Amino acid sequence: MAAPLTADAFAAALRGEGVHIQEHPNWRTHNRNHKGPWGSVHGVILHHTAGSDSLRVCRDGMASLPGPLCIGLIAKDGTVHLVGYGRTNHAGSGSVAVLDAVTAERALPPPGPDAVDGNARFYGFEIENLGNGRDPYPAAQLDAAERVSAAICRAHGWSAASVIGHKEWTRRKIDPSFSMPGMRTRIAARLGLKPVPAPTPVAYEPFPGAAYFAPGRRSPLITAIGERLVAEGCGRYVVGPGPVWGEADVRSYAAWQRKLGYAGAAADGIPGRVSWDKLRVPRT
């Protein structure tokens, strides 16, 4: 067990392990620390999201479970979205016997009765996946989960035995839906290697608000949006894209919304925050 890393030391550890992070507003201070202390920390718990709109839910939570629901969301493309830091609503109560095994870095027993608060004692990460056995974990996503876990273990001087799945913490859960012994083998192998720092992360344009997209709006950002839509196979341009927001842009963005699964009035061609975040328009 150890005192938690500072937010800056944590981010530096992830970058030093080659993790591509995206820092969301106020992530360093977005937490549930008012409900109780965070730390000492004993390890890392990995989860899967089991739903859609994962980034918003991880950041904001739900009516029955306030956010943040994790420190970071590991997206399909391997990007780790930092949404909170400190005590988060990710683990809930779990097994004293498992906590003792993680602290001693020995083989895990089956989880016993829920009797100890995991939110106070673990770093928590959600992995974007439906958890139904059919939704794949792309190689980039598993690599990011491995690197995140190794980064924290390396920073604290822990072994891979300090990384567990939610299903190993409590009898109530089945996540993540991949082999945790296999993931620990990967983490152990990485801890035996010299870390490779991450490349300079790509900066993406923040959502400017739906009102920004008025007909005739002129901006280099409009061109950048069109270029991303074309790259995603959603461009509906005869000429362009260009710097003026027009009907071709609306048609192209509607195609992007439909690609994401929206239909009817929800695919109106006007950007919303969720579809915008998924498009990832590079800073102009």
Secondary structure, 3 states (H helix, E strand, C coil): CECCCCHHHHHHHHHHCCCCEEECCCCCCCCCHHHCCCCCECEEEEEECCCCCHHHHHHHEECCEECCCCCEEECCCCCEEECCCCCCCCCCEEEHHHHHHHHHCCCCCCCCCEEEECCCCEEEEEECCCCCCCCCCCHHHHHHHHHHHHHHHHHHCCCHHHEEEHHHHCCCCCCCCCCHHHHHHHHHHHHCCCCCCCCCCCCECCCCCHHHCCCCCECHHHHHHHHHHHHCCCCCCCCCCCCECCHHHHHHHHHHHHHCCCCHHHCCCCCCHHHHHHHCCECC
